[in-house]
């Protein structure tokens, strides 16, 4: 591994790569527009940085629609095909209910927000 692949950390607009883990801070509203942007940026980093895990940080997220659910499913399928994994952390109650109803919790591990503290 040479060049950019050896870097331990890099950060870009709510996204951070640490040791082949892509951390994504999900915006307050995960809707059509933000989901499309996340898909584009995430896919590019996965292609160029040898990502093995994606962690979605939902600490700021208060709304998620079907586009957001589709974005999560797409990243899950992509990472599964690459032998990687996806998880969601700091999920607030309201968003957790939406993700539970969608069935996402059955395939993507969710960690609830505890005491309002960010990770």
Backbone torsions as a table, in degrees:
resi	resn	phi	psi	omega
1	UNK	NA	123.7	-177.8
2	UNK	-126.5	167.5	173.0
3	UNK	59.1	-128.0	-172.6
4	UNK	-66.5	-22.9	-179.0
5	UNK	-70.5	-21.9	-179.5
6	UNK	-81.5	-18.4	-179.2
7	UNK	-59.8	136.0	-179.7
8	UNK	-80.9	-37.8	-175.5
9	UNK	-136.6	146.3	166.3
10	UNK	-154.0	154.5	-176.9
11	UNK	-136.6	141.6	-178.5
12	UNK	-153.7	106.2	172.7
13	UNK	46.7	61.7	178.5
14	UNK	80.6	7.6	177.9
15	UNK	-123.1	140.1	-179.1
16	UNK	-141.0	136.5	176.2
17	UNK	-110.1	125.2	176.0
18	UNK	-133.9	115.2	175.4
19	UNK	48.4	54.1	176.2
20	UNK	69.0	13.6	174.6
21	UNK	-111.3	125.5	177.9
22	UNK	-97.9	114.4	177.1
23	UNK	-96.1	127.0	-178.8
24	UNK	-122.7	120.0	173.9
25	UNK	-85.9	109.3	-176.9
26	UNK	-72.8	137.1	-178.9
27	UNK	-68.0	168.9	-178.5
28	UNK	-56.5	-39.2	179.0
29	UNK	-119.0	113.3	177.5
30	UNK	-95.6	89.3	-176.7
31	UNK	-121.9	-168.0	-176.8
32	UNK	-52.6	-48.0	-175.6
33	UNK	-68.7	-49.0	-178.3
34	UNK	-69.8	-34.3	178.5
35	UNK	-64.0	-42.3	179.3
36	UNK	-62.7	-41.6	178.8
37	UNK	-65.9	-42.5	178.6
38	UNK	-63.1	-40.8	178.2
39	UNK	-58.4	-49.1	-176.9
40	UNK	-61.9	-49.5	-177.7
41	UNK	-67.5	-42.3	-179.0
42	UNK	-63.8	-47.7	-178.7
43	UNK	-60.1	-38.9	178.8
44	UNK	-63.8	-45.3	179.7
45	UNK	-66.3	-38.8	178.5
46	UNK	-63.4	-40.9	179.8
47	UNK	-67.1	-36.3	-171.2
48	UNK	-102.7	-12.7	-172.6
49	UNK	-121.0	10.5	177.7
50	UNK	54.4	50.6	-179.1
51	UNK	-72.8	136.3	178.9
52	UNK	-112.5	-17.2	178.3
53	UNK	-147.8	141.9	172.5
54	UNK	-116.0	128.6	177.1
55	UNK	-117.5	117.3	177.4
56	UNK	-92.9	119.4	178.5
57	UNK	-95.4	109.7	-177.0
58	UNK	-96.8	18.5	-174.1
59	UNK	-60.2	-28.0	-179.8
60	UNK	-99.5	-7.0	-169.3
61	UNK	-84.8	126.6	178.8
62	UNK	-118.4	-9.3	-178.3
63	UNK	-142.7	138.8	176.4
64	UNK	-146.7	126.1	177.1
65	UNK	-108.8	-171.1	-175.9
66	UNK	-62.6	-27.8	176.7
67	UNK	-65.7	-39.4	177.3
68	UNK	-65.7	-40.9	177.7
69	UNK	-63.6	-41.7	176.9
70	UNK	-62.7	-39.2	177.6
71	UNK	-62.3	-44.9	179.1
72	UNK	-62.6	-44.8	179.5
73	UNK	-61.5	-42.3	179.5
74	UNK	-62.7	-43.3	179.3
75	UNK	-68.9	-34.6	176.7
76	UNK	-62.8	-48.0	-179.5
77	UNK	-62.5	-41.4	179.6
78	UNK	-63.0	-48.1	-177.9
79	UNK	-68.0	-36.6	177.4
80	UNK	-61.8	-42.5	178.6
81	UNK	-63.4	-29.3	-179.9
82	UNK	-91.1	0.4	-178.9
83	UNK	81.7	16.4	-179.6
84	UNK	-103.6	-166.5	-177.9
85	UNK	-142.4	166.5	178.7
86	UNK	-136.5	141.3	171.6
87	UNK	-146.5	162.4	179.4
88	UNK	-121.9	134.5	-178.8
89	UNK	-125.5	161.0	176.9
90	UNK	56.6	41.9	-177.6
91	UNK	-82.9	123.5	179.0
92	UNK	-77.3	157.4	-175.0
93	UNK	-51.9	-48.1	-176.1
94	UNK	-61.1	-46.0	-180.0
95	UNK	-70.2	-36.1	177.9
96	UNK	-59.7	-40.5	178.0
97	UNK	-61.3	-42.2	179.3
98	UNK	-63.9	-45.4	-178.7
99	UNK	-68.1	-33.3	176.9
100	UNK	-66.6	-46.7	179.3
101	UNK	-62.0	-31.5	-179.5
102	UNK	-77.5	-17.1	-178.0
103	UNK	91.9	-0.9	-179.1
104	UNK	-57.1	-37.4	-176.6
105	UNK	-60.9	-20.8	179.8
106	UNK	-73.3	-21.9	-176.6
107	UNK	-120.8	-24.6	179.8
108	UNK	-116.1	119.0	178.6
109	UNK	-62.5	134.9	178.0
110	UNK	-116.0	136.9	173.5
111	UNK	-114.9	121.3	-177.7
112	UNK	-69.2	155.1	174.3
113	UNK	-69.8	134.7	-179.0
114	UNK	-118.0	116.4	174.3
115	UNK	62.7	18.7	177.9
116	UNK	72.2	5.0	-179.2
117	UNK	-83.2	140.8	174.4
118	UNK	-86.2	154.1	178.5
119	UNK	-80.6	NA	NA
